């Protein structure tokens, strides 16, 4: 499946403006998970999130490209699933503790991404094997390393 690249800040600004509507502290533990119906690792990430106390609302869709484009996830940040939590975009196998930290910080509706599908990340466990990976915090204007695993 070829994923679309979102060019320019205009689409990202549109995505960020949509974050401001409707998110509240009451629903900060609700995860809107957009995934392929055929991807087991996405479901395993959802299980990881449930174990951390989040409520999962799964949306199984064949083509994730429109979702990634809608929420401004560029090619270099993409993974196999996209989630929305309290207005924040969560791309890929981001650990629950990183999401909890982001939610606790409040402020700007930034996103987190674990680009690719790093072995050993939540949902990508393979016995004792793991590879180092970064979780990237991204917003309309900035990117930075949020966590190293």
Order of alpha helices (4+ residues) and beta strands (2+ residues): alpha-beta-alpha-beta-alpha-beta-beta-alpha-beta-beta-beta
